[in-house]
Amino acid sequence: MGRCKGKRALVTGGGSGIGAATARLLASDGAMVMLADRDVDAARSVASEIGEAAHATELQVTDQASWDNAIKATLDALGGWDVLVNCAGILRRGTIESTPLDMWHDVINVNLTGTWRGCRAAVAHMRENGGGGIVNLSSVSGLVGDSELCAYDASKGGVRLLTKSIAHYCTENQLGIRCNSIHPGVIQTPMVHNYIAEADDPENERKLWDAFTPEGVNAQAEDVAELIAFIASDPSHLINGAELVIDGGAMAS
Ligand SMILES: NC(=O)c1ccc[n+]([C@@H]2O[C@H](COP(=O)([O-])OP(=O)(O)OC[C@H]3O[C@@H](n4cnc5c(N)ncnc54)[C@H](O)[C@@H]3O)[C@@H](O)[C@H]2O)c1
């Protein structure tokens, strides 16, 4: 039993990739975990593999009633709620000229407004219940622009500053809630694999994505989960409003 003993965590996007790896690690570090995903079967399958510390519920992050249900399920199953990890996200290709309005709305609704909905609910609950921690998945795409990822970059840049605004508010009002953003580089998850597979020339696309990460660096979801678990645990109490890049050094130059 480790650094997250006694924590009760809701992980969105818990059915796949970084969310699934985070749920696994939080549970092995002593937390109780609710995996929430629009793909509830995937969330259930990860939860049952973790065992009795984990539960699963359906969550569509764009829908307020769905958030209300998922939070109720979390409180019922875990007996409280101290940690929110906002991992649910989508990646869509499009430049400023090729992004249709409905794609723009989809990406902003899931990645930015979905994160905002979760944060708003977490602050309302945690301020009355002894505080807590929020970890938001932004991206290196929230720090620098990529011509092909217009809506995604905008959503992740929004998550970066949403996070700082929440941290500032919670500090100013002494709510005992920390809020930080995580900025992964290219991590080997279904999100990236699917994006590459759907490209016109997947082989060339794979080369472009591989070229981002410095040679010899192996970037897996479990590596990002290690950072998230630390940020969710008490020894990181001084880290608040921070943007934490985890990319094997890709952004260093
Ligand atoms: N993989 C990377 O290289 C990378 C890099 C930087 C940031 N990120 C971010 O990390 C987070 C996790 O990404 P991942 O790579 O693990 O992706 P993934 O596709 O493997 O997992 C994302 C999960 O989110 C769920 N989801 C999507 N839309 C949802 C919605 N509307 N409501 C509820 N659940 C929804 C999916 O069902 C899926 O289980 C995302 O926010 C992503 O933008 C990923």
The ligand as a Gaussian input file, in Angstrom:
#p B3LYP/6-31G(d) Opt

LIG

0 1
 N       -1.474000       9.525000     -26.343000
 C       -0.824000      10.662000     -26.472000
 O        0.195000      10.754000     -27.190000
 C       -1.293000      11.889000     -25.748000
 C       -0.444000      13.002000     -25.744000
 C       -0.844000      14.146000     -25.084000
 C       -2.062000      14.181000     -24.431000
 N       -2.872000      13.081000     -24.456000
 C       -4.152000      13.206000     -23.771000
 O       -4.262000      12.199000     -22.785000
 C       -5.632000      11.832000     -22.620000
 C       -5.769000      10.318000     -22.765000
 O       -5.376000       9.973000     -24.082000
 P       -5.047000       8.490000     -24.542000
 O       -3.900000       8.576000     -25.445000
 O       -5.013000       7.600000     -23.364000
 O       -6.336000       8.195000     -25.451000
 P       -7.249000       6.895000     -25.633000
 O       -7.995000       7.141000     -26.898000
 O       -6.453000       5.669000     -25.503000
 O       -8.260000       6.995000     -24.403000
 C       -9.189000       8.033000     -24.325000
 C      -10.407000       7.518000     -23.577000
 O      -11.339000       8.618000     -23.474000
 C      -12.635000       8.111000     -23.733000
 N      -13.478000       9.195000     -24.215000
 C      -13.376000       9.874000     -25.392000
 N      -14.372000      10.755000     -25.508000
 C      -15.121000      10.650000     -24.382000
 C      -16.300000      11.299000     -23.934000
 N      -16.919000      12.215000     -24.683000
 N      -16.791000      10.978000     -22.710000
 C      -16.180000      10.019000     -21.965000
 N      -15.090000       9.343000     -22.359000
 C      -14.561000       9.667000     -23.560000
 C      -12.433000       7.023000     -24.777000
 O      -13.539000       6.122000     -24.817000
 C      -11.142000       6.385000     -24.306000
 O      -11.394000       5.301000     -23.412000
 C       -6.415000      12.611000     -23.685000
 O       -6.968000      13.769000     -23.088000
 C       -5.346000      12.992000     -24.675000
 O       -5.689000      14.144000     -25.403000
 C       -2.521000      11.935000     -25.091000

